[in-house]
Amino acid sequence: MNTEEELKSFIEGETEKQRYQYLVHELTEKCWDVCVDKPGSKMDSKTENCMQNCVNRFIDATNLIVDRLGKTSSSMDSELVS
């Protein structure tokens, strides 16, 4: 692997880390705003369940969007080849 390929690989890795950190930040902010009425020293079971459900729905929605984009992209690629 030459230096240019190593640099490209490094940049791609850092970009992926940045995307992940952004996703975690967004997820935390949205779920916190929805689920936490009054912060305390410990989450009650209602808040904990809300956070778990919120995270799961966020992940489901993200996966659905990625899947749809993948299908749309594949469909567009097929049309271009035709």
mmCIF file of the N, C-alpha and C atoms, coordinates in Angstrom:
data_MODEL
# 
_entry.id   MODEL 
# 
loop_
_atom_site.group_PDB 
_atom_site.id 
_atom_site.type_symbol 
_atom_site.label_atom_id 
_atom_site.label_alt_id 
_atom_site.label_comp_id 
_atom_site.label_asym_id 
_atom_site.label_entity_id 
_atom_site.label_seq_id 
_atom_site.pdbx_PDB_ins_code 
_atom_site.Cartn_x 
_atom_site.Cartn_y 
_atom_site.Cartn_z 
_atom_site.occupancy 
_atom_site.B_iso_or_equiv 
_atom_site.pdbx_formal_charge 
_atom_site.auth_seq_id 
_atom_site.auth_comp_id 
_atom_site.auth_asym_id 
_atom_site.auth_atom_id 
_atom_site.pdbx_PDB_model_num 
ATOM 1   N N  . MET A 1 1  ? 0.855   -1.174 0.000   1.00 0.00 ? 1  MET A N  1 
ATOM 2   C CA . MET A 1 1  ? 0.000   0.000  0.000   1.00 0.00 ? 1  MET A CA 1 
ATOM 3   C C  . MET A 1 1  ? 0.902   1.238  0.000   1.00 0.00 ? 1  MET A C  1 
ATOM 4   N N  . ASN A 1 2  ? 0.658   2.133  -0.945  1.00 0.00 ? 2  ASN A N  1 
ATOM 5   C CA . ASN A 1 2  ? 1.482   3.334  -0.998  1.00 0.00 ? 2  ASN A CA 1 
ATOM 6   C C  . ASN A 1 2  ? 0.923   4.414  -0.073  1.00 0.00 ? 2  ASN A C  1 
ATOM 7   N N  . THR A 1 3  ? 1.651   5.497  0.025   1.00 0.00 ? 3  THR A N  1 
ATOM 8   C CA . THR A 1 3  ? 1.296   6.572  0.947   1.00 0.00 ? 3  THR A CA 1 
ATOM 9   C C  . THR A 1 3  ? -0.063  7.177  0.619   1.00 0.00 ? 3  THR A C  1 
ATOM 10  N N  . GLU A 1 4  ? -0.354  7.343  -0.653  1.00 0.00 ? 4  GLU A N  1 
ATOM 11  C CA . GLU A 1 4  ? -1.640  7.924  -1.053  1.00 0.00 ? 4  GLU A CA 1 
ATOM 12  C C  . GLU A 1 4  ? -2.808  7.026  -0.633  1.00 0.00 ? 4  GLU A C  1 
ATOM 13  N N  . GLU A 1 5  ? -2.652  5.728  -0.810  1.00 0.00 ? 5  GLU A N  1 
ATOM 14  C CA . GLU A 1 5  ? -3.693  4.780  -0.405  1.00 0.00 ? 5  GLU A CA 1 
ATOM 15  C C  . GLU A 1 5  ? -3.852  4.759  1.110   1.00 0.00 ? 5  GLU A C  1 
ATOM 16  N N  . GLU A 1 6  ? -2.743  4.846  1.825   1.00 0.00 ? 6  GLU A N  1 
ATOM 17  C CA . GLU A 1 6  ? -2.792  4.876  3.288   1.00 0.00 ? 6  GLU A CA 1 
ATOM 18  C C  . GLU A 1 6  ? -3.512  6.127  3.773   1.00 0.00 ? 6  GLU A C  1 
ATOM 19  N N  . LEU A 1 7  ? -3.218  7.264  3.151   1.00 0.00 ? 7  LEU A N  1 
ATOM 20  C CA . LEU A 1 7  ? -3.866  8.520  3.523   1.00 0.00 ? 7  LEU A CA 1 
ATOM 21  C C  . LEU A 1 7  ? -5.365  8.440  3.245   1.00 0.00 ? 7  LEU A C  1 
ATOM 22  N N  . LYS A 1 8  ? -5.731  7.921  2.095   1.00 0.00 ? 8  LYS A N  1 
ATOM 23  C CA . LYS A 1 8  ? -7.141  7.777  1.742   1.00 0.00 ? 8  LYS A CA 1 
ATOM 24  C C  . LYS A 1 8  ? -7.846  6.868  2.744   1.00 0.00 ? 8  LYS A C  1 
ATOM 25  N N  . SER A 1 9  ? -7.222  5.767  3.090   1.00 0.00 ? 9  SER A N  1 
ATOM 26  C CA . SER A 1 9  ? -7.789  4.832  4.054   1.00 0.00 ? 9  SER A CA 1 
ATOM 27  C C  . SER A 1 9  ? -7.949  5.490  5.427   1.00 0.00 ? 9  SER A C  1 
ATOM 28  N N  . PHE A 1 10 ? -6.945  6.253  5.839   1.00 0.00 ? 10 PHE A N  1 
ATOM 29  C CA . PHE A 1 10 ? -6.999  6.954  7.122   1.00 0.00 ? 10 PHE A CA 1 
ATOM 30  C C  . PHE A 1 10 ? -8.146  7.957  7.133   1.00 0.00 ? 10 PHE A C  1 
ATOM 31  N N  . ILE A 1 11 ? -8.272  8.734  6.062   1.00 0.00 ? 11 ILE A N  1 
ATOM 32  C CA . ILE A 1 11 ? -9.330  9.749  5.981   1.00 0.00 ? 11 ILE A CA 1 
ATOM 33  C C  . ILE A 1 11 ? -10.703 9.089  6.005   1.00 0.00 ? 11 ILE A C  1 
ATOM 34  N N  . GLU A 1 12 ? -10.860 7.991  5.291   1.00 0.00 ? 12 GLU A N  1 
ATOM 35  C CA . GLU A 1 12 ? -12.134 7.270  5.300   1.00 0.00 ? 12 GLU A CA 1 
ATOM 36  C C  . GLU A 1 12 ? -12.466 6.769  6.702   1.00 0.00 ? 12 GLU A C  1 
ATOM 37  N N  . GLY A 1 13 ? -11.472 6.261  7.398   1.00 0.00 ? 13 GLY A N  1 
ATOM 38  C CA . GLY A 1 13 ? -11.678 5.790  8.767   1.00 0.00 ? 13 GLY A CA 1 
ATOM 39  C C  . GLY A 1 13 ? -12.078 6.913  9.704   1.00 0.00 ? 13 GLY A C  1 
ATOM 40  N N  . GLU A 1 14 ? -11.406 8.046  9.590   1.00 0.00 ? 14 GLU A N  1 
ATOM 41  C CA . GLU A 1 14 ? -11.723 9.196  10.436  1.00 0.00 ? 14 GLU A CA 1 
ATOM 42  C C  . GLU A 1 14 ? -13.112 9.747  10.116  1.00 0.00 ? 14 GLU A C  1 
ATOM 43  N N  . THR A 1 15 ? -13.472 9.753  8.849   1.00 0.00 ? 15 THR A N  1 
ATOM 44  C CA . THR A 1 15 ? -14.800 10.215 8.441   1.00 0.00 ? 15 THR A CA 1 
ATOM 45  C C  . THR A 1 15 ? -15.875 9.307  9.020   1.00 0.00 ? 15 THR A C  1 
ATOM 46  N N  . GLU A 1 16 ? -15.621 8.016  8.991   1.00 0.00 ? 16 GLU A N  1 
ATOM 47  C CA . GLU A 1 16 ? -16.571 7.056  9.556   1.00 0.00 ? 16 GLU A CA 1 
ATOM 48  C C  . GLU A 1 16 ? -16.708 7.257  11.067  1.00 0.00 ? 16 GLU A C  1 
ATOM 49  N N  . LYS A 1 17 ? -15.607 7.507  11.753  1.00 0.00 ? 17 LYS A N  1 
ATOM 50  C CA . LYS A 1 17 ? -15.660 7.787  13.194  1.00 0.00 ? 17 LYS A CA 1 
ATOM 51  C C  . LYS A 1 17 ? -16.488 9.037  13.463  1.00 0.00 ? 17 LYS A C  1 
ATOM 52  N N  . GLN A 1 18 ? -16.290 10.061 12.645  1.00 0.00 ? 18 GLN A N  1 
ATOM 53  C CA . GLN A 1 18 ? -17.020 11.316 12.815  1.00 0.00 ? 18 GLN A CA 1 
ATOM 54  C C  . GLN A 1 18 ? -18.522 11.095 12.606  1.00 0.00 ? 18 GLN A C  1 
ATOM 55  N N  . ARG A 1 19 ? -18.883 10.317 11.605  1.00 0.00 ? 19 ARG A N  1 
ATOM 56  C CA . ARG A 1 19 ? -20.301 10.003 11.370  1.00 0.00 ? 19 ARG A CA 1 
ATOM 57  C C  . ARG A 1 19 ? -20.894 9.273  12.568  1.00 0.00 ? 19 ARG A C  1 
ATOM 58  N N  . TYR A 1 20 ? -20.152 8.325  13.098  1.00 0.00 ? 20 TYR A N  1 
ATOM 59  C CA . TYR A 1 20 ? -20.624 7.561  14.246  1.00 0.00 ? 20 TYR A CA 1 
ATOM 60  C C  . TYR A 1 20 ? -20.821 8.479  15.455  1.00 0.00 ? 20 TYR A C  1 
ATOM 61  N N  . GLN A 1 21 ? -19.860 9.353  15.713  1.00 0.00 ? 21 GLN A N  1 
ATOM 62  C CA . GLN A 1 21 ? -19.970 10.273 16.846  1.00 0.00 ? 21 GLN A CA 1 
ATOM 63  C C  . GLN A 1 21 ? -21.167 11.204 16.678  1.00 0.00 ? 21 GLN A C  1 
ATOM 64  N N  . TYR A 1 22 ? -21.401 11.664 15.456  1.00 0.00 ? 22 TYR A N  1 
ATOM 65  C CA . TYR A 1 22 ? -22.546 12.530 15.183  1.00 0.00 ? 22 TYR A CA 1 
ATOM 66  C C  . TYR A 1 22 ? -23.846 11.773 15.452  1.00 0.00 ? 22 TYR A C  1 
ATOM 67  N N  . LEU A 1 23 ? -23.928 10.533 14.987  1.00 0.00 ? 23 LEU A N  1 
ATOM 68  C CA . LEU A 1 23 ? -25.115 9.715  15.194  1.00 0.00 ? 23 LEU A CA 1 
ATOM 69  C C  . LEU A 1 23 ? -25.382 9.507  16.680  1.00 0.00 ? 23 LEU A C  1 
ATOM 70  N N  . VAL A 1 24 ? -24.353 9.192  17.428  1.00 0.00 ? 24 VAL A N  1 
ATOM 71  C CA . VAL A 1 24 ? -24.505 8.995  18.873  1.00 0.00 ? 24 VAL A CA 1 
ATOM 72  C C  . VAL A 1 24 ? -24.978 10.287 19.540  1.00 0.00 ? 24 VAL A C  1 
ATOM 73  N N  . HIS A 1 25 ? -24.411 11.415 19.143  1.00 0.00 ? 25 HIS A N  1 
ATOM 74  C CA . HIS A 1 25 ? -24.814 12.708 19.707  1.00 0.00 ? 25 HIS A CA 1 
ATOM 75  C C  . HIS A 1 25 ? -26.286 12.994 19.403  1.00 0.00 ? 25 HIS A C  1 
ATOM 76  N N  . GLU A 1 26 ? -26.686 12.820 18.150  1.00 0.00 ? 26 GLU A N  1 
ATOM 77  C CA . GLU A 1 26 ? -28.073 13.061 17.756  1.00 0.00 ? 26 GLU A CA 1 
ATOM 78  C C  . GLU A 1 26 ? -29.025 12.138 18.508  1.00 0.00 ? 26 GLU A C  1 
ATOM 79  N N  . LEU A 1 27 ? -28.661 10.880 18.583  1.00 0.00 ? 27 LEU A N  1 
ATOM 80  C CA . LEU A 1 27 ? -29.480 9.893  19.270  1.00 0.00 ? 27 LEU A CA 1 
ATOM 81  C C  . LEU A 1 27 ? -29.636 10.257 20.740  1.00 0.00 ? 27 LEU A C  1 
ATOM 82  N N  . THR A 1 28 ? -28.552 10.600 21.373  1.00 0.00 ? 28 THR A N  1 
ATOM 83  C CA . THR A 1 28 ? -28.584 10.966 22.790  1.00 0.00 ? 28 THR A CA 1 
ATOM 84  C C  . THR A 1 28 ? -29.460 12.193 23.014  1.00 0.00 ? 28 THR A C  1 
ATOM 85  N N  . GLU A 1 29 ? -29.276 13.205 22.189  1.00 0.00 ? 29 GLU A N  1 
ATOM 86  C CA . GLU A 1 29 ? -30.035 14.448 22.348  1.00 0.00 ? 29 GLU A CA 1 
ATOM 87  C C  . GLU A 1 29 ? -31.533 14.221 22.143  1.00 0.00 ? 29 GLU A C  1 
ATOM 88  N N  . LYS A 1 30 ? -31.891 13.534 21.069  1.00 0.00 ? 30 LYS A N  1 
ATOM 89  C CA . LYS A 1 30 ? -33.310 13.310 20.773  1.00 0.00 ? 30 LYS A CA 1 
ATOM 90  C C  . LYS A 1 30 ? -33.977 12.450 21.845  1.00 0.00 ? 30 LYS A C  1 
ATOM 91  N N  . CYS A 1 31 ? -33.357 11.355 22.194  1.00 0.00 ? 31 CYS A N  1 
ATOM 92  C CA . CYS A 1 31 ? -33.959 10.460 23.180  1.00 0.00 ? 31 CYS A CA 1 
ATOM 93  C C  . CYS A 1 31 ? -34.002 11.107 24.563  1.00 0.00 ? 31 CYS A C  1 
ATOM 94  N N  . TRP A 1 32 ? -33.000 11.867 24.907  1.00 0.00 ? 32 TRP A N  1 
ATOM 95  C CA . TRP A 1 32 ? -32.991 12.559 26.195  1.00 0.00 ? 32 TRP A CA 1 
ATOM 96  C C  . TRP A 1 32 ? -34.156 13.536 26.263  1.00 0.00 ? 32 TRP A C  1 
ATOM 97  N N  . ASP A 1 33 ? -34.327 14.329 25.200  1.00 0.00 ? 33 ASP A N  1 
ATOM 98  C CA . ASP A 1 33 ? -35.406 15.314 25.182  1.00 0.00 ? 33 ASP A CA 1 
ATOM 99  C C  . ASP A 1 33 ? -36.782 14.657 25.274  1.00 0.00 ? 33 ASP A C  1 
ATOM 100 N N  . VAL A 1 34 ? -36.940 13.504 24.648  1.00 0.00 ? 34 VAL A N  1 
ATOM 101 C CA . VAL A 1 34 ? -38.225 12.812 24.643  1.00 0.00 ? 34 VAL A CA 1 
ATOM 102 C C  . VAL A 1 34 ? -38.487 12.110 25.975  1.00 0.00 ? 34 VAL A C  1 
ATOM 103 N N  . CYS A 1 35 ? -37.478 11.513 26.563  1.00 0.00 ? 35 CYS A N  1 
ATOM 104 C CA . CYS A 1 35 ? -37.687 10.586 27.683  1.00 0.00 ? 35 CYS A CA 1 
ATOM 105 C C  . CYS A 1 35 ? -37.433 11.153 29.078  1.00 0.00 ? 35 CYS A C  1 
ATOM 106 N N  . VAL A 1 36 ? -36.574 12.125 29.210  1.00 0.00 ? 36 VAL A N  1 
ATOM 107 C CA . VAL A 1 36 ? -36.170 12.565 30.548  1.00 0.00 ? 36 VAL A CA 1 
ATOM 108 C C  . VAL A 1 36 ? -36.926 13.835 30.935  1.00 0.00 ? 36 VAL A C  1 
ATOM 109 N N  . ASP A 1 37 ? -37.840 13.674 31.912  1.00 0.00 ? 37 ASP A N  1 
ATOM 110 C CA . ASP A 1 37 ? -38.601 14.823 32.401  1.00 0.00 ? 37 ASP A CA 1 
ATOM 111 C C  . ASP A 1 37 ? -37.792 15.628 33.403  1.00 0.00 ? 37 ASP A C  1 
ATOM 112 N N  . LYS A 1 38 ? -37.258 14.916 34.375  1.00 0.00 ? 38 LYS A N  1 
ATOM 113 C CA . LYS A 1 38 ? -36.472 15.569 35.424  1.00 0.00 ? 38 LYS A CA 1 
ATOM 114 C C  . LYS A 1 38 ? -35.268 14.698 35.740  1.00 0.00 ? 38 LYS A C  1 
ATOM 115 N N  . PRO A 1 39 ? -34.091 15.192 35.434  1.00 0.00 ? 39 PRO A N  1 
ATOM 116 C CA . PRO A 1 39 ? -32.873 14.411 35.685  1.00 0.00 ? 39 PRO A CA 1 
ATOM 117 C C  . PRO A 1 39 ? -32.703 14.116 37.171  1.00 0.00 ? 39 PRO A C  1 
ATOM 118 N N  . GLY A 1 40 ? -32.245 12.935 37.447  1.00 0.00 ? 40 GLY A N  1 
ATOM 119 C CA . GLY A 1 40 ? -31.964 12.536 38.817  1.00 0.00 ? 40 GLY A CA 1 
ATOM 120 C C  . GLY A 1 40 ? -30.655 11.778 38.864  1.00 0.00 ? 40 GLY A C  1 
ATOM 121 N N  . SER A 1 41 ? -30.359 11.221 40.011  1.00 0.00 ? 41 SER A N  1 
ATOM 122 C CA . SER A 1 41 ? -29.105 10.483 40.152  1.00 0.00 ? 41 SER A CA 1 
ATOM 123 C C  . SER A 1 41 ? -29.182 9.112  39.484  1.00 0.00 ? 41 SER A C  1 
ATOM 124 N N  . LYS A 1 42 ? -30.419 8.646  39.223  1.00 0.00 ? 42 LYS A N  1 
ATOM 125 C CA . LYS A 1 42 ? -30.606 7.331  38.623  1.00 0.00 ? 42 LYS A CA 1 
ATOM 126 C C  . LYS A 1 42 ? -31.885 7.353  37.782  1.00 0.00 ? 42 LYS A C  1 
ATOM 127 N N  . MET A 1 43 ? -31.868 6.622  36.654  1.00 0.00 ? 43 MET A N  1 
ATOM 128 C CA . MET A 1 43 ? -33.064 6.548  35.811  1.00 0.00 ? 43 MET A CA 1 
ATOM 129 C C  . MET A 1 43 ? -34.085 5.610  36.431  1.00 0.00 ? 43 MET A C  1 
ATOM 130 N N  . ASP A 1 44 ? -35.351 6.038  36.421  1.00 0.00 ? 44 ASP A N  1 
ATOM 131 C CA . ASP A 1 44 ? -36.394 5.111  36.852  1.00 0.00 ? 44 ASP A CA 1 
ATOM 132 C C  . ASP A 1 44 ? -36.714 4.170  35.691  1.00 0.00 ? 44 ASP A C  1 
ATOM 133 N N  . SER A 1 45 ? -37.498 3.143  35.956  1.00 0.00 ? 45 SER A N  1 
ATOM 134 C CA . SER A 1 45 ? -37.754 2.119  34.932  1.00 0.00 ? 45 SER A CA 1 
ATOM 135 C C  . SER A 1 45 ? -38.501 2.694  33.733  1.00 0.00 ? 45 SER A C  1 
ATOM 136 N N  . LYS A 1 46 ? -39.397 3.647  33.963  1.00 0.00 ? 46 LYS A N  1 
ATOM 137 C CA . LYS A 1 46 ? -40.142 4.274  32.865  1.00 0.00 ? 46 LYS A CA 1 
ATOM 138 C C  . LYS A 1 46 ? -39.184 5.002  31.920  1.00 0.00 ? 46 LYS A C  1 
ATOM 139 N N  . THR A 1 47 ? -38.281 5.769  32.486  1.00 0.00 ? 47 THR A N  1 
ATOM 140 C CA . THR A 1 47 ? -37.310 6.514  31.684  1.00 0.00 ? 47 THR A CA 1 
ATOM 141 C C  . THR A 1 47 ? -36.364 5.564  30.963  1.00 0.00 ? 47 THR A C  1 
ATOM 142 N N  . GLU A 1 48 ? -35.922 4.536  31.658  1.00 0.00 ? 48 GLU A N  1 
ATOM 143 C CA . GLU A 1 48 ? -35.014 3.562  31.050  1.00 0.00 ? 48 GLU A CA 1 
ATOM 144 C C  . GLU A 1 48 ? -35.680 2.857  29.868  1.00 0.00 ? 48 GLU A C  1 
ATOM 145 N N  . ASN A 1 49 ? -36.936 2.437  30.043  1.00 0.00 ? 49 ASN A N  1 
ATOM 146 C CA . ASN A 1 49 ? -37.668 1.796  28.946  1.00 0.00 ? 49 ASN A CA 1 
ATOM 147 C C  . ASN A 1 49 ? -37.861 2.751  27.779  1.00 0.00 ? 49 ASN A C  1 
ATOM 148 N N  . CYS A 1 50 ? -38.184 3.987  28.078  1.00 0.00 ? 50 CYS A N  1 
ATOM 149 C CA . CYS A 1 50 ? -38.355 4.994  27.034  1.00 0.00 ? 50 CYS A CA 1 
ATOM 150 C C  . CYS A 1 50 ? -37.060 5.177  26.249  1.00 0.00 ? 50 CYS A C  1 
ATOM 151 N N  . MET A 1 51 ? -35.942 5.271  26.955  1.00 0.00 ? 51 MET A N  1 
ATOM 152 C CA . MET A 1 51 ? -34.649 5.440  26.281  1.00 0.00 ? 51 MET A CA 1 
ATOM 153 C C  . MET A 1 51 ? -34.341 4.235  25.401  1.00 0.00 ? 51 MET A C  1 
ATOM 154 N N  . GLN A 1 52 ? -34.569 3.033  25.909  1.00 0.00 ? 52 GLN A N  1 
ATOM 155 C CA . GLN A 1 52 ? -34.313 1.826  25.117  1.00 0.00 ? 52 GLN A CA 1 
ATOM 156 C C  . GLN A 1 52 ? -35.183 1.795  23.868  1.00 0.00 ? 52 GLN A C  1 
ATOM 157 N N  . ASN A 1 53 ? -36.468 2.104  24.024  1.00 0.00 ? 53 ASN A N  1 
ATOM 158 C CA . ASN A 1 53 ? -37.373 2.116  22.874  1.00 0.00 ? 53 ASN A CA 1 
ATOM 159 C C  . ASN A 1 53 ? -36.987 3.203  21.878  1.00 0.00 ? 53 ASN A C  1 
ATOM 160 N N  . CYS A 1 54 ? -36.616 4.352  22.380  1.00 0.00 ? 54 CYS A N  1 
ATOM 161 C CA . CYS A 1 54 ? -36.207 5.458  21.517  1.00 0.00 ? 54 CYS A CA 1 
ATOM 162 C C  . CYS A 1 54 ? -34.979 5.074  20.694  1.00 0.00 ? 54 CYS A C  1 
ATOM 163 N N  . VAL A 1 55 ? -34.000 4.512  21.348  1.00 0.00 ? 55 VAL A N  1 
ATOM 164 C CA . VAL A 1 55 ? -32.779 4.087  20.649  1.00 0.00 ? 55 VAL A CA 1 
ATOM 165 C C  . VAL A 1 55 ? -33.116 3.030  19.601  1.00 0.00 ? 55 VAL A C  1 
ATOM 166 N N  . ASN A 1 56 ? -33.935 2.066  19.967  1.00 0.00 ? 56 ASN A N  1 
ATOM 167 C CA . ASN A 1 56 ? -34.309 1.012  19.020  1.00 0.00 ? 56 ASN A CA 1 
ATOM 168 C C  . ASN A 1 56 ? -35.061 1.574  17.818  1.00 0.00 ? 56 ASN A C  1 
ATOM 169 N N  . ARG A 1 57 ? -35.986 2.507  18.045  1.00 0.00 ? 57 ARG A N  1 
ATOM 170 C CA . ARG A 1 57 ? -36.731 3.101  16.924  1.00 0.00 ? 57 ARG A CA 1 
ATOM 171 C C  . ARG A 1 57 ? -35.809 3.939  16.041  1.00 0.00 ? 57 ARG A C  1 
ATOM 172 N N  . PHE A 1 58 ? -34.876 4.640  16.656  1.00 0.00 ? 58 PHE A N  1 
ATOM 173 C CA . PHE A 1 58 ? -33.920 5.446  15.897  1.00 0.00 ? 58 PHE A CA 1 
ATOM 174 C C  . PHE A 1 58 ? -33.072 4.545  15.006  1.00 0.00 ? 58 PHE A C  1 
ATOM 175 N N  . ILE A 1 59 ? -32.615 3.428  15.557  1.00 0.00 ? 59 ILE A N  1 
ATOM 176 C CA . ILE A 1 59 ? -31.812 2.475  14.782  1.00 0.00 ? 59 ILE A CA 1 
ATOM 177 C C  . ILE A 1 59 ? -32.658 1.863  13.668  1.00 0.00 ? 59 ILE A C  1 
ATOM 178 N N  . ASP A 1 60 ? -33.905 1.489  13.978  1.00 0.00 ? 60 ASP A N  1 
ATOM 179 C CA . ASP A 1 60 ? -34.795 0.936  12.949  1.00 0.00 ? 60 ASP A CA 1 
ATOM 180 C C  . ASP A 1 60 ? -35.002 1.930  11.811  1.00 0.00 ? 60 ASP A C  1 
ATOM 181 N N  . ALA A 1 61 ? -35.256 3.180  12.164  1.00 0.00 ? 61 ALA A N  1 
ATOM 182 C CA . ALA A 1 61 ? -35.479 4.207  11.142  1.00 0.00 ? 61 ALA A CA 1 
ATOM 183 C C  . ALA A 1 61 ? -34.229 4.419  10.301  1.00 0.00 ? 61 ALA A C  1 
ATOM 184 N N  . THR A 1 62 ? -33.078 4.443  10.950  1.00 0.00 ? 62 THR A N  1 
ATOM 185 C CA . THR A 1 62 ? -31.818 4.614  10.221  1.00 0.00 ? 62 THR A CA 1 
ATOM 186 C C  . THR A 1 62 ? -31.592 3.456  9.263   1.00 0.00 ? 62 THR A C  1 
ATOM 187 N N  . ASN A 1 63 ? -31.819 2.233  9.730   1.00 0.00 ? 63 ASN A N  1 
ATOM 188 C CA . ASN A 1 63 ? -31.655 1.055  8.870   1.00 0.00 ? 63 ASN A CA 1 
ATOM 189 C C  . ASN A 1 63 ? -32.627 1.082  7.698   1.00 0.00 ? 63 ASN A C  1 
ATOM 190 N N  . LEU A 1 64 ? -33.865 1.505  7.940   1.00 0.00 ? 64 LEU A N  1 
ATOM 191 C CA . LEU A 1 64 ? -34.857 1.596  6.875   1.00 0.00 ? 64 LEU A CA 1 
ATOM 192 C C  . LEU A 1 64 ? -34.418 2.603  5.815   1.00 0.00 ? 64 LEU A C  1 
ATOM 193 N N  . ILE A 1 65 ? -33.941 3.748  6.257   1.00 0.00 ? 65 ILE A N  1 
ATOM 194 C CA . ILE A 1 65 ? -33.489 4.779  5.321   1.00 0.00 ? 65 ILE A CA 1 
ATOM 195 C C  . ILE A 1 65 ? -32.303 4.283  4.504   1.00 0.00 ? 65 ILE A C  1 
ATOM 196 N N  . VAL A 1 66 ? -31.344 3.666  5.164   1.00 0.00 ? 66 VAL A N  1 
ATOM 197 C CA . VAL A 1 66 ? -30.166 3.149  4.457   1.00 0.00 ? 66 VAL A CA 1 
ATOM 198 C C  . VAL A 1 66 ? -30.586 2.085  3.445   1.00 0.00 ? 66 VAL A C  1 
ATOM 199 N N  . ASP A 1 67 ? -31.504 1.207  3.845   1.00 0.00 ? 67 ASP A N  1 
ATOM 200 C CA . ASP A 1 67 ? -31.991 0.163  2.947   1.00 0.00 ? 67 ASP A CA 1 
ATOM 201 C C  . ASP A 1 67 ? -32.693 0.775  1.734   1.00 0.00 ? 67 ASP A C  1 
ATOM 202 N N  . ARG A 1 68 ? -33.562 1.745  1.974   1.00 0.00 ? 68 ARG A N  1 
ATOM 203 C CA . ARG A 1 68 ? -34.275 2.401  0.868   1.00 0.00 ? 68 ARG A CA 1 
ATOM 204 C C  . ARG A 1 68 ? -33.311 3.118  -0.062  1.00 0.00 ? 68 ARG A C  1 
ATOM 205 N N  . LEU A 1 69 ? -32.345 3.811  0.508   1.00 0.00 ? 69 LEU A N  1 
ATOM 206 C CA . LEU A 1 69 ? -31.360 4.504  -0.329  1.00 0.00 ? 69 LEU A CA 1 
ATOM 207 C C  . LEU A 1 69 ? -30.570 3.512  -1.163  1.00 0.00 ? 69 LEU A C  1 
ATOM 208 N N  . GLY A 1 70 ? -30.230 2.377  -0.570  1.00 0.00 ? 70 GLY A N  1 
ATOM 209 C CA . GLY A 1 70 ? -29.509 1.342  -1.304  1.00 0.00 ? 70 GLY A CA 1 
ATOM 210 C C  . GLY A 1 70 ? -30.330 0.804  -2.461  1.00 0.00 ? 70 GLY A C  1 
ATOM 211 N N  . LYS A 1 71 ? -31.622 0.560  -2.220  1.00 0.00 ? 71 LYS A N  1 
ATOM 212 C CA . LYS A 1 71 ? -32.498 0.063  -3.280  1.00 0.00 ? 71 LYS A CA 1 
ATOM 213 C C  . LYS A 1 71 ? -32.684 1.116  -4.366  1.00 0.00 ? 71 LYS A C  1 
ATOM 214 N N  . THR A 1 72 ? -32.857 2.366  -3.968  1.00 0.00 ? 72 THR A N  1 
ATOM 215 C CA . THR A 1 72 ? -33.017 3.446  -4.937  1.00 0.00 ? 72 THR A CA 1 
ATOM 216 C C  . THR A 1 72 ? -31.767 3.589  -5.779  1.00 0.00 ? 72 THR A C  1 
ATOM 217 N N  . SER A 1 73 ? -30.622 3.523  -5.126  1.00 0.00 ? 73 SER A N  1 
ATOM 218 C CA . SER A 1 73 ? -29.350 3.634  -5.840  1.00 0.00 ? 73 SER A CA 1 
ATOM 219 C C  . SER A 1 73 ? -29.181 2.483  -6.820  1.00 0.00 ? 73 SER A C  1 
ATOM 220 N N  . SER A 1 74 ? -29.509 1.266  -6.386  1.00 0.00 ? 74 SER A N  1 
ATOM 221 C CA . SER A 1 74 ? -29.406 0.095  -7.264  1.00 0.00 ? 74 SER A CA 1 
ATOM 222 C C  . SER A 1 74 ? -30.351 0.227  -8.448  1.00 0.00 ? 74 SER A C  1 
ATOM 223 N N  . SER A 1 75 ? -31.549 0.717  -8.184  1.00 0.00 ? 75 SER A N  1 
ATOM 224 C CA . SER A 1 75 ? -32.538 0.906  -9.243  1.00 0.00 ? 75 SER A CA 1 
ATOM 225 C C  . SER A 1 75 ? -32.056 1.938  -10.258 1.00 0.00 ? 75 SER A C  1 
ATOM 226 N N  . MET A 1 76 ? -31.486 3.023  -9.759  1.00 0.00 ? 76 MET A N  1 
ATOM 227 C CA . MET A 1 76 ? -30.975 4.068  -10.648 1.00 0.00 ? 76 MET A CA 1 
ATOM 228 C C  . MET A 1 76 ? -29.790 3.554  -11.459 1.00 0.00 ? 76 MET A C  1 
ATOM 229 N N  . ASP A 1 77 ? -28.932 2.763  -10.821 1.00 0.00 ? 77 ASP A N  1 
ATOM 230 C CA . ASP A 1 77 ? -27.789 2.181  -11.526 1.00 0.00 ? 77 ASP A CA 1 
ATOM 231 C C  . ASP A 1 77 ? -28.266 1.268  -12.649 1.00 0.00 ? 77 ASP A C  1 
ATOM 232 N N  . SER A 1 78 ? -29.311 0.471  -12.373 1.00 0.00 ? 78 SER A N  1 
ATOM 233 C CA . SER A 1 78 ? -29.853 -0.438 -13.385 1.00 0.00 ? 78 SER A CA 1 
ATOM 234 C C  . SER A 1 78 ? -30.424 0.336  -14.563 1.00 0.00 ? 78 SER A C  1 
ATOM 235 N N  . GLU A 1 79 ? -31.096 1.445  -14.272 1.00 0.00 ? 79 GLU A N  1 
ATOM 236 C CA . GLU A 1 79 ? -31.676 2.263  -15.338 1.00 0.00 ? 79 GLU A CA 1 
ATOM 237 C C  . GLU A 1 79 ? -30.590 2.898  -16.197 1.00 0.00 ? 79 GLU A C  1 
ATOM 238 N N  . LEU A 1 80 ? -29.492 3.286  -15.575 1.00 0.00 ? 80 LEU A N  1 
ATOM 239 C CA . LEU A 1 80 ? -28.402 3.905  -16.328 1.00 0.00 ? 80 LEU A CA 1 
ATOM 240 C C  . LEU A 1 80 ? -27.729 2.906  -17.255 1.00 0.00 ? 80 LEU A C  1 
ATOM 241 N N  . VAL A 1 81 ? -27.654 1.648  -16.819 1.00 0.00 ? 81 VAL A N  1 
ATOM 242 C CA . VAL A 1 81 ? -27.002 0.611  -17.613 1.00 0.00 ? 81 VAL A CA 1 
ATOM 243 C C  . VAL A 1 81 ? -27.881 0.225  -18.805 1.00 0.00 ? 81 VAL A C  1 
ATOM 244 N N  . SER A 1 82 ? -29.202 0.271  -18.621 1.00 0.00 ? 82 SER A N  1 
ATOM 245 C CA . SER A 1 82 ? -30.137 -0.137 -19.682 1.00 0.00 ? 82 SER A CA 1 
ATOM 246 C C  . SER A 1 82 ? -30.062 0.715  -20.898 1.00 0.00 ? 82 SER A C  1 
# 
